[in-house]
Amino acid sequence: MTVSVRQVDDKNIVIVVGEQFDYSLHQAFRNAYAQVQKPGTVFRVDLARAKHMDSSALGMILLLKEHADKLGGRVILSKPAENVVKILTIANFNQFVTIES
């Protein structure tokens, strides 16, 4: 599994990422949210399975954040492993997205 999407309700989307969160997921990740145009949508990125994240994954999250901001929504990064949290913290992502353990 690489990327899967689940719509929880009218304004909540869950995007589940596989073990390798890198450039190979770019198109699938973008497709997971690009068609969502509902104002106030919350995008939860489930990182529980992600063991590796590179700089392109950070860029993909930034693009998702831009999309969410246009909708007046937000991005939550959910259940990241300790090494992924370190990457997100070094990149200061905790300053503009919510990171939930």
N, C-alpha and C positions, 0 to 999 in steps of 0.2 A: 504494500500500500504506500502510496506517495502522498497524495492530498485527498481528503474527503471533506464534504460539506454537509452540515445538517442544520436545517432551519428549525430552531426550537419553538419560536412563535413569531408573531408579526414583526418584531423588532430585535430579535436575537438570532445571530448566525454563529455557528461553531465551525471553525476550520481546523481539521485535524491533520497534523504534519507527521510524516514518517520519520525513520531513524536519521536519515541524512537530509538536513534542511540546507540546501545549497542551490546553486544556479540551475541545476537540472529540474528543479520544481517551479521555476519562474512562471512558465505559462499556465501550469495547473493551478498555482497559487493565485495568480491574477484572475483566472477564470472563476475561481471560487467566490470572488466578491464583486467583480466588475459589473455584473448585471443588477446588483442590489442598489436600488435608488430610494428606498424608504427613509424619510427623514428620521433622525434619532436612532438609527440602527446601532446596536452594540455588536461588534465583531470580536468573538473570543477565539484566540488562536491556541489550540490545545497542543502544548509542546511536550506532553508526558513521554512520548516515544522518541523524541529527538535526542540523539546522543551526540550529534555533531551539527554545528551551525557555523557558516562562514560569513564573510562580509557581504556577499550577495543576498543572503537571507536577511541581514540587517536592512539592506536596501529595499527588499520586498516588504518588510514590515513598515518602513517609512512610506512607501507608496500606498499601502493599506491605510496608514494613519492619515495621509492626505485625502484619500477617498472618504474616510469616516468623518473627517473634519468638514468636508463639503456638505455632508448630510447632517451635520450637527450631532454626529454620533461619537463613539469612542472605541478604542481598541484595548482589549485585555489579553495579556499573555498568561496563559494558565498552565500550571504544573511543570515548569521547566526544571530540568535536572540541575544539580549544583554547578556543573561546568558551564551550562548554558546561562545560568544566572550570572556567573562571573563575566561572561562575554557581554551580556546585556548591561551589566553595571559598569564595566570599563567603558562601554560606548555611551554611557549616561542615558540609556533608554528609560530608566526608572524616573527620569525627569519629565517624560511626556506621554508615557503609556503606563497602565496599571500592570504590575507583575504580581500574580497570585500564586502562592505555593500550592 
